[in-house]
Amino acid sequence: MVKIKKAFKFYLLLLLSGLCGAISATAWSAAEDRVFKEIPAGVQFPFKAVEDESEKRYPHGVVFEKDIVEKMDIDYLVDRAPVIEPERKKIQVKIGLLEQASLFPNPAFEWKPKRLPGDFNLGERTDEFLISQKFELGGKRHYRMKVGEKEVDEAIEGFYYRRAVFKNEVTKLFNNIYYLQKRLEKEKEVLSLIGKMRQMAKTKLVFGKISGKDFIDYEVSYRKKTVKVETLTKEIEQNLRLFEEKVGLNPGTIKSVNGDLPELESLPREIDLAKELLEKNPEINLLRRKVETARQKLEREKYLFIPDITLKATMLSDRARNQDTYGLEMMVPIPLFDRNQGGIMAAEASLEQAQKELHAERSGLLGSSAKHMTSYENAFKNLEKYSKEILPLAEETRRFFNIAYEAGRISMLENIGAQVQVLEAEIEKMEFQVRAQNLLQDIFFLAGRVY
């Protein structure tokens, strides 16, 4: 009969433990579904790198078979960049901690066999069985899970913020590379024209039609432009290697990039930067999540002083008398000295710190946005001046020189010089164009439109 009672109690204990496990598994599944639903499909979460079985490590570099990277490839490369992977892992770490927070305390089981004094009969002894269970009061598990959920949300927002910052950097680097490539093409055209002018000047020098000083000026111009072309070629190579390093590509994967330098307009009217910055800026959103987490931690700390109850059920089995004795014990700590005063004070300070960081960042970003808008407007004005005044004037001068050359009024050297001036003006326009484009990219980032 005693054995049947013990087996029944043990089975009941296993059943309760299984019930607790089922509740925990449900909480984990719910948390996992919530997280995955908040990650858009384009982010590819979670990303698992292919492990190198031979060396038990992740191989360096992202598998990418294109020699020419286009602007549409940036999202693909950003999502698979090694620098983004740790941010995903942070989310998985927080999900694991949330699962742990949802668990109930384990019961404790003790068995104490005791011999009767002076009795050597193995059959005559007492067995003491104790089962204790700790019960958390004051909603500790509830608030612990709420903190875990807020930390998961904060990790997700942190992922978005890091991705937006990284994508913004990669996009601007892409723009710079494309600009340098286009500039190199123009500089090579200029070098070719200056080379022709140099050759003509050399011929004229032989026939005494120009002075040695004039020829030296053509020679210097040619050599300067040669150095400029070589410098640009090396700069493009360095930027390509930097781009590969940032997105995790193996060195030498990218030969060039392909995109465009769009015709820019004045700052788009639909951008209410002050409003969008405070509502959609990724850093503001991350700091806002930190405030929510700190506030939830304060709520948790307020209830931690409530004591937990430990219930202990005992059964004393006396084999000599064939008698069972049952008992019940309860242990409750008295919150006399430790009422979690320090924990509450620290949580209040952490919440205030998070709120002040959010306020400071808002103020700083408003100033930064005004600076970016002013810089963009200045760059756009210069770009507009080149587009509407300088370039048309250079084109008109080139056409006039071409007509004059065909009429025999000017030399070929002067005609080619006008073509060089047009190309130089186009290069200067592209410089303002990429500067304005990158400033606009930063403005879009501040407005939360880069994600």
Backbone torsions as a table, in degrees:
resi	resn	phi	psi	omega
1	MET	NA	-41.9	178.8
2	VAL	-63.1	-41.7	179.4
3	LYS	-63.6	-37.8	179.3
4	ILE	-64.9	-40.4	179.0
5	LYS	-63.8	-42.6	179.7
6	LYS	-63.6	-44.6	179.8
7	ALA	-62.2	-38.4	180.0
8	PHE	-66.0	-44.9	179.2
9	LYS	-62.8	-42.1	179.9
10	PHE	-64.2	-41.6	178.5
11	TYR	-64.2	-40.8	178.4
12	LEU	-63.4	-38.9	178.1
13	LEU	-62.9	-43.9	177.7
14	LEU	-62.6	-37.1	180.0
15	LEU	-65.1	-43.4	177.9
16	LEU	-63.3	-41.6	178.4
17	SER	-63.1	-41.7	177.4
18	GLY	-63.0	-36.3	177.5
19	LEU	-64.6	-42.7	177.7
20	CYS	-61.4	-41.8	179.1
21	GLY	-63.4	-37.4	179.2
22	ALA	-66.3	-40.1	177.8
23	ILE	-63.6	-42.1	179.1
24	SER	-63.6	-42.9	-179.9
25	ALA	-63.6	-36.6	177.9
26	THR	-64.8	-42.2	178.0
27	ALA	-62.0	-41.0	178.7
28	TRP	-63.4	-44.5	-178.9
29	SER	-63.6	-41.9	179.6
30	ALA	-63.4	-42.6	179.0
31	ALA	-63.9	-40.5	-178.6
32	GLU	-65.0	-43.0	179.3
33	ASP	-62.8	-41.2	-178.6
34	ARG	-62.5	-42.7	-178.6
35	VAL	-66.1	-46.7	-175.6
36	PHE	-68.3	-30.1	178.6
37	LYS	-69.7	-27.2	-178.1
38	GLU	-84.2	-9.6	178.0
39	ILE	-93.0	117.6	179.7
40	PRO	-64.7	157.2	-174.8
41	ALA	-61.0	-33.3	-176.8
42	GLY	-68.1	-15.1	-176.3
43	VAL	-82.3	-19.3	177.8
44	GLN	58.6	64.4	-178.8
45	PHE	-109.7	138.8	-10.9
46	PRO	-85.7	149.7	178.2
47	PHE	-95.7	125.6	-180.0
48	LYS	-112.1	118.9	178.7
49	ALA	-71.8	151.4	178.2
50	VAL	-78.8	126.2	-176.6
51	GLU	-86.6	139.7	177.0
52	ASP	-81.2	108.4	-175.6
53	GLU	-65.7	-28.3	-175.8
54	SER	-70.9	-37.4	-176.4
55	GLU	-114.9	3.6	179.2
56	LYS	52.7	49.7	178.9
57	ARG	-150.5	166.6	176.3
58	TYR	-83.9	126.7	-179.0
59	PRO	-66.5	150.5	179.5
60	HIS	-76.0	138.2	172.3
61	GLY	96.7	150.7	177.1
62	VAL	-94.3	136.9	178.6
63	VAL	-68.7	115.4	-177.3
64	PHE	-149.6	119.3	-170.0
65	GLU	-98.8	1.5	-178.3
66	LYS	-87.9	141.2	171.7
67	ASP	-86.2	-27.0	-178.8
68	ILE	-114.0	119.2	179.4
69	VAL	-92.1	130.4	176.9
70	GLU	-104.6	166.1	-175.7
71	LYS	-62.7	-31.3	179.5
72	MET	-68.4	-15.6	179.9
73	ASP	-83.7	-9.4	-173.8
74	ILE	-62.8	-44.7	179.8
75	ASP	-60.7	-41.5	178.5
76	TYR	-58.9	-46.6	-177.1
77	LEU	-71.6	-37.3	179.3
78	VAL	-63.8	-43.6	-178.3
79	ASP	-65.2	-23.9	-177.4
80	ARG	-108.4	9.5	-179.9
81	ALA	-71.7	139.1	179.5
82	PRO	-57.8	-29.4	-177.2
83	VAL	-69.8	-21.7	179.9
84	ILE	-84.4	-27.8	-175.2
85	GLU	-56.9	-44.2	178.9
86	PRO	-59.4	-31.0	179.3
87	GLU	-67.5	-35.5	175.2
88	ARG	-67.2	-40.0	-179.2
89	LYS	-63.8	-32.9	177.5
90	LYS	-60.6	-38.4	178.0
91	ILE	-63.8	-43.9	-179.9
92	GLN	-65.3	-35.6	176.7
93	VAL	-62.4	-45.8	-179.1
94	LYS	-66.8	-34.0	176.3
95	ILE	-64.8	-40.6	176.9
96	GLY	-62.9	-40.6	178.2
97	LEU	-67.4	-34.3	175.8
98	LEU	-65.5	-40.2	176.4
99	GLU	-61.6	-44.0	179.5
100	GLN	-63.5	-37.9	-179.2
101	ALA	-66.1	-23.0	-177.4
102	SER	-83.4	-7.2	-175.4
103	LEU	-79.8	153.3	175.7
104	PHE	-92.9	156.3	176.0
105	PRO	-62.3	144.7	178.7
106	ASN	-77.5	144.5	173.9
107	PRO	-74.6	156.9	179.1
108	ALA	-115.4	137.8	-179.8
109	PHE	-122.9	133.5	178.4
110	GLU	-129.7	146.8	175.4
111	TRP	-134.1	120.5	-178.1
112	LYS	-122.5	95.4	174.8
113	PRO	-77.3	135.1	-178.4
114	LYS	-129.0	133.8	175.0
115	ARG	-83.6	146.7	174.7
116	LEU	-74.2	142.0	-178.1
117	PRO	-60.8	127.9	176.4
118	GLY	72.5	8.9	-177.9
119	ASP	-113.9	119.8	-178.8
120	PHE	-98.4	9.0	178.5
121	ASN	-80.3	116.4	-176.7
122	LEU	-63.3	-23.7	-178.4
123	GLY	-79.1	-17.0	-178.4
124	GLU	-104.3	98.7	179.8
125	ARG	-157.0	171.6	176.2
126	THR	-113.5	141.6	175.4
127	ASP	-118.0	129.9	178.8
128	GLU	-113.7	120.7	179.2
129	PHE	-110.4	131.2	-178.9
130	LEU	-129.7	129.2	174.6
131	ILE	-124.3	121.7	-179.5
132	SER	-122.8	146.4	-180.0
133	GLN	-137.4	129.8	177.8
134	LYS	-91.5	133.3	178.2
135	PHE	-117.0	124.5	179.5
136	GLU	-84.5	126.6	179.4
137	LEU	-108.5	167.7	178.1
138	GLY	78.2	17.4	178.0
139	GLY	67.6	28.6	-176.9
140	LYS	-59.6	-46.2	-179.4
141	ARG	-63.5	-40.1	179.6
142	HIS	-60.2	-49.5	-178.4
143	TYR	-71.4	-30.8	176.2
144	ARG	-64.0	-41.3	177.9
145	MET	-69.1	-36.5	178.1
146	LYS	-62.7	-41.6	176.4
147	VAL	-62.5	-43.2	178.5
148	GLY	-60.2	-40.8	178.9
149	GLU	-65.2	-41.7	178.3
150	LYS	-64.7	-36.8	178.8
151	GLU	-68.9	-34.1	174.3
152	VAL	-64.9	-45.1	177.5
153	ASP	-60.1	-39.9	179.2
154	GLU	-65.8	-39.2	178.1
155	ALA	-65.3	-39.0	177.5
156	ILE	-64.0	-45.0	179.4
157	GLU	-65.3	-35.7	176.1
158	GLY	-63.7	-37.5	176.4
159	PHE	-61.8	-46.8	179.5
160	TYR	-60.8	-41.3	-178.5
161	TYR	-65.0	-49.4	-179.5
162	ARG	-62.1	-38.3	179.8
163	ARG	-66.8	-42.1	-179.9
164	ALA	-63.7	-43.6	178.7
165	VAL	-61.8	-45.4	-177.9
166	PHE	-66.0	-43.4	180.0
167	LYS	-64.1	-38.0	178.8
168	ASN	-62.5	-43.2	178.9
169	GLU	-64.0	-45.2	-178.1
170	VAL	-65.2	-40.4	-179.3
171	THR	-64.0	-44.0	179.4
172	LYS	-66.4	-36.9	176.1
173	LEU	-65.0	-39.4	175.6
174	PHE	-59.7	-46.1	179.1
175	ASN	-59.7	-42.1	-179.9
176	ASN	-63.6	-41.9	179.7
177	ILE	-64.3	-44.1	-179.2
178	TYR	-63.2	-41.3	178.0
179	TYR	-61.9	-44.5	179.9
180	LEU	-63.1	-37.8	177.9
181	GLN	-63.4	-46.0	179.3
182	LYS	-65.4	-38.1	178.8
183	ARG	-66.0	-39.5	179.0
184	LEU	-60.8	-40.1	177.4
185	GLU	-60.4	-45.7	179.5
186	LYS	-65.4	-41.9	-179.1
187	GLU	-63.5	-36.0	177.2
188	LYS	-66.7	-37.0	175.7
189	GLU	-63.4	-43.5	178.3
190	VAL	-62.9	-42.8	179.5
191	LEU	-60.3	-39.9	178.9
192	SER	-63.7	-43.0	179.6
193	LEU	-67.8	-42.1	178.8
194	ILE	-65.1	-33.3	176.0
195	GLY	-62.1	-41.4	176.9
196	LYS	-64.1	-42.9	179.6
197	MET	-63.2	-38.4	179.2
198	ARG	-63.6	-42.3	-179.9
199	GLN	-66.2	-41.5	177.6
200	MET	-63.7	-42.2	179.4
201	ALA	-62.9	-36.3	178.3
202	LYS	-64.1	-40.5	178.7
203	THR	-65.3	-43.2	179.6
204	LYS	-66.0	-32.5	178.1
205	LEU	-64.3	-38.6	179.8
206	VAL	-62.1	-39.7	-178.8
207	PHE	-88.1	3.8	176.5
208	GLY	73.0	23.8	-178.9
209	LYS	-87.9	-17.3	173.8
210	ILE	-133.3	162.3	-179.1
211	SER	-84.7	166.4	176.8
212	GLY	-63.7	-34.2	179.0
213	LYS	-62.8	-43.0	178.5
214	ASP	-62.7	-40.2	178.8
215	PHE	-64.4	-39.8	178.9
216	ILE	-62.1	-36.1	177.6
217	ASP	-61.8	-42.7	177.1
218	TYR	-64.9	-38.8	-179.7
219	GLU	-65.7	-43.4	178.5
220	VAL	-63.0	-43.4	179.0
221	SER	-60.2	-42.3	-179.8
222	TYR	-64.0	-44.6	-178.5
223	ARG	-68.1	-38.6	177.1
224	LYS	-61.9	-43.3	-179.2
225	LYS	-68.3	-33.8	176.0
226	THR	-62.3	-45.2	177.6
227	VAL	-62.2	-39.8	179.6
228	LYS	-62.4	-42.7	178.6
229	VAL	-63.4	-44.2	178.7
230	GLU	-63.1	-41.0	179.4
231	THR	-64.2	-44.3	178.6
232	LEU	-62.9	-39.4	178.6
233	THR	-60.6	-45.0	178.7
234	LYS	-67.6	-37.7	179.8
235	GLU	-64.9	-40.1	176.6
236	ILE	-62.3	-44.0	179.5
237	GLU	-61.0	-43.4	179.6
238	GLN	-64.4	-41.7	179.1
239	ASN	-67.5	-36.1	176.1
240	LEU	-63.4	-42.3	178.7
241	ARG	-66.7	-36.5	177.5
242	LEU	-66.2	-40.4	177.6
243	PHE	-61.3	-44.9	178.4
244	GLU	-61.5	-41.2	-179.7
245	GLU	-63.4	-41.6	-177.9
246	LYS	-65.6	-44.0	-175.5
247	VAL	-91.5	0.5	174.9
248	GLY	83.5	23.6	177.0
249	LEU	-87.0	151.4	176.2
250	ASN	-67.3	144.2	-178.9
251	PRO	-56.7	135.6	179.1
252	GLY	88.9	2.8	-179.2
253	THR	-68.6	-40.8	-174.9
254	ILE	-99.6	128.6	175.9
255	LYS	-96.4	-33.0	178.9
256	SER	-164.8	173.0	176.3
257	VAL	-120.9	158.4	-177.6
258	ASN	-134.7	120.3	-179.7
259	GLY	-158.4	-135.6	178.5
260	ASP	-159.6	159.5	169.7
261	LEU	-110.4	94.5	-171.4
262	PRO	-67.2	155.9	173.6
263	GLU	-74.3	114.4	-174.2
264	LEU	-88.1	156.5	176.0
265	GLU	-119.5	177.0	174.0
266	SER	-61.5	162.9	-175.3
267	LEU	-49.9	123.5	-176.2
268	PRO	-51.7	134.0	-175.8
269	ARG	-69.2	-25.3	-177.0
270	GLU	-74.1	-6.6	179.0
271	ILE	-88.0	108.0	169.8
272	ASP	-95.7	85.2	-167.4
273	LEU	-61.1	-43.1	-178.8
274	ALA	-59.7	-41.0	-179.5
275	LYS	-73.3	-48.5	-177.7
276	GLU	-65.3	-34.0	-179.8
277	LEU	-62.6	-42.8	-177.5
278	LEU	-77.9	-18.1	-177.2
279	GLU	-103.8	-33.9	-170.7
280	LYS	-120.8	-9.2	-178.4
281	ASN	-57.9	129.1	-175.0
282	PRO	-62.0	-34.8	179.5
283	GLU	-71.7	-38.7	176.4
284	ILE	-62.8	-42.7	178.6
285	ASN	-62.1	-39.6	178.8
286	LEU	-65.3	-45.2	179.2
287	LEU	-65.4	-34.1	176.7
288	ARG	-64.6	-39.0	176.0
289	ARG	-64.6	-38.0	178.1
290	LYS	-63.0	-38.4	176.9
291	VAL	-63.8	-43.8	179.1
292	GLU	-61.7	-41.6	178.8
293	THR	-64.4	-44.6	179.4
294	ALA	-62.5	-38.5	178.9
295	ARG	-66.1	-39.9	179.5
296	GLN	-69.2	-34.9	176.6
297	LYS	-64.7	-36.6	176.8
298	LEU	-63.6	-41.9	176.8
299	GLU	-60.2	-40.8	178.9
300	ARG	-63.7	-44.1	-177.3
301	GLU	-63.7	-31.3	-178.0
302	LYS	-64.5	-23.6	-175.8
303	TYR	-107.9	-0.5	-178.2
304	LEU	-70.6	-20.8	-178.0
305	PHE	-74.3	-18.7	179.8
306	ILE	-64.8	124.1	-174.3
307	PRO	-69.7	150.3	174.0
308	ASP	-91.2	152.3	179.7
309	ILE	-104.6	133.8	174.2
310	THR	-114.9	117.2	177.3
311	LEU	-100.0	135.2	-178.8
312	LYS	-128.8	122.2	176.4
313	ALA	-102.5	131.1	-178.3
314	THR	-122.1	149.6	173.9
315	MET	-138.2	120.4	-179.9
316	LEU	-106.7	116.4	-177.4
317	SER	-106.7	117.8	179.0
318	ASP	-102.3	107.0	-176.4
319	ARG	-71.3	-32.2	-178.4
320	ALA	-64.3	-40.1	-179.2
321	ARG	-97.6	-6.7	-177.1
322	ASN	54.5	53.2	-175.0
323	GLN	-135.6	137.0	177.9
324	ASP	-110.5	136.8	178.0
325	THR	-122.2	130.2	-177.5
326	TYR	-110.8	148.5	178.8
327	GLY	-149.1	161.9	179.6
328	LEU	-137.4	130.0	180.0
329	GLU	-122.7	150.9	177.2
330	MET	-136.2	131.9	179.4
331	MET	-120.7	125.5	179.9
332	VAL	-130.8	114.4	175.5
333	PRO	-65.1	143.4	179.3
334	ILE	-95.0	117.8	-179.4
335	PRO	-75.8	70.1	-175.6
336	LEU	-89.6	-47.9	-177.8
337	PHE	-105.1	-43.2	-177.2
338	ASP	-99.3	103.4	175.3
339	ARG	-116.1	26.8	178.1
340	ASN	60.6	34.3	-179.8
341	GLN	-61.1	-45.1	-178.7
342	GLY	-65.0	-40.7	179.7
343	GLY	-63.3	-40.5	178.5
344	ILE	-66.1	-41.3	179.8
345	MET	-63.5	-43.4	179.4
346	ALA	-65.1	-40.0	179.5
347	ALA	-65.8	-38.1	177.0
348	GLU	-64.0	-41.9	178.2
349	ALA	-65.4	-38.8	178.6
350	SER	-64.4	-40.6	177.7
351	LEU	-64.3	-44.5	178.9
352	GLU	-63.4	-38.8	178.0
353	GLN	-62.8	-45.2	179.5
354	ALA	-62.4	-39.2	179.1
355	GLN	-66.7	-40.5	179.4
356	LYS	-68.4	-37.2	176.7
357	GLU	-63.2	-40.4	177.8
358	LEU	-63.6	-45.2	-179.9
359	HIS	-64.0	-43.3	-179.7
360	ALA	-64.5	-39.8	-179.3
361	GLU	-68.5	-38.0	176.4
362	ARG	-59.2	-47.1	-179.9
363	SER	-62.9	-43.7	180.0
364	GLY	-64.0	-40.2	-178.9
365	LEU	-69.9	-33.9	177.1
366	LEU	-63.3	-41.9	175.9
367	GLY	-66.3	-40.4	179.5
368	SER	-65.7	-39.5	-179.9
369	SER	-65.3	-40.1	177.8
370	ALA	-62.7	-39.4	178.1
371	LYS	-64.9	-43.2	179.2
372	HIS	-64.5	-39.9	-179.2
373	MET	-66.3	-40.8	177.7
374	THR	-63.5	-43.9	179.6
375	SER	-63.4	-39.9	179.5
376	TYR	-65.4	-43.7	-180.0
377	GLU	-61.8	-40.0	177.7
378	ASN	-64.8	-45.2	179.0
379	ALA	-63.8	-38.3	-179.6
380	PHE	-67.9	-37.4	178.3
381	LYS	-63.4	-42.8	177.1
382	ASN	-63.9	-41.3	178.2
383	LEU	-63.2	-43.2	179.3
384	GLU	-64.9	-37.4	178.6
385	LYS	-63.7	-42.4	177.7
386	TYR	-66.4	-38.4	-176.8
387	SER	-70.6	-38.0	-172.9
388	LYS	-99.7	-21.0	-175.2
389	GLU	-120.4	-59.9	-170.3
390	ILE	-69.4	-51.0	-178.8
391	LEU	-63.1	-47.3	177.4
392	PRO	-59.0	-38.0	178.8
393	LEU	-66.2	-41.2	178.1
394	ALA	-64.6	-39.8	177.9
395	GLU	-64.4	-41.5	179.4
396	GLU	-65.0	-40.0	177.7
397	THR	-63.8	-41.1	179.2
398	ARG	-62.4	-42.2	178.9
399	ARG	-65.0	-40.4	179.2
400	PHE	-63.6	-43.9	178.6
401	PHE	-65.2	-35.4	-179.8
402	ASN	-66.2	-42.0	177.5
403	ILE	-64.6	-43.4	180.0
404	ALA	-64.1	-36.1	179.2
405	TYR	-67.8	-43.3	178.8
406	GLU	-63.8	-28.9	178.0
407	ALA	-83.7	-3.3	177.5
408	GLY	79.8	17.7	-177.7
409	ARG	-88.6	-24.1	178.7
410	ILE	-130.2	164.7	-179.8
411	SER	-85.3	166.1	177.7
412	MET	-63.6	-33.4	178.1
413	LEU	-58.1	-45.2	179.9
414	GLU	-66.9	-36.7	178.8
415	ASN	-65.3	-45.0	177.9
416	ILE	-65.1	-36.0	177.6
417	GLY	-59.5	-36.8	177.0
418	ALA	-66.5	-37.6	176.7
419	GLN	-64.6	-38.7	177.6
420	VAL	-61.9	-41.2	-179.3
421	GLN	-62.7	-36.7	177.7
422	VAL	-64.8	-46.6	-179.8
423	LEU	-63.5	-39.9	178.8
424	GLU	-64.3	-38.5	177.3
425	ALA	-65.8	-38.4	177.0
426	GLU	-64.5	-38.4	178.0
427	ILE	-64.1	-44.2	179.5
428	GLU	-65.0	-36.1	177.3
429	LYS	-64.4	-42.5	179.4
430	MET	-62.5	-34.1	179.0
431	GLU	-62.9	-45.1	176.3
432	PHE	-68.3	-31.7	-178.1
433	GLN	-66.3	-47.3	-179.5
434	VAL	-70.3	-32.4	176.7
435	ARG	-64.3	-45.3	178.9
436	ALA	-66.2	-37.8	-179.7
437	GLN	-64.2	-41.3	179.2
438	ASN	-71.0	-34.5	175.0
439	LEU	-65.9	-39.9	176.7
440	LEU	-65.7	-35.6	176.4
441	GLN	-61.7	-41.8	177.0
442	ASP	-65.2	-37.5	178.4
443	ILE	-65.2	-43.0	176.4
444	PHE	-61.4	-37.7	177.8
445	PHE	-63.1	-45.9	179.2
446	LEU	-61.7	-34.9	-179.7
447	ALA	-79.7	1.7	178.6
448	GLY	76.1	24.0	-179.5
449	ARG	-99.0	2.4	173.5
450	VAL	-110.8	120.5	-177.3
451	TYR	-148.3	NA	NA
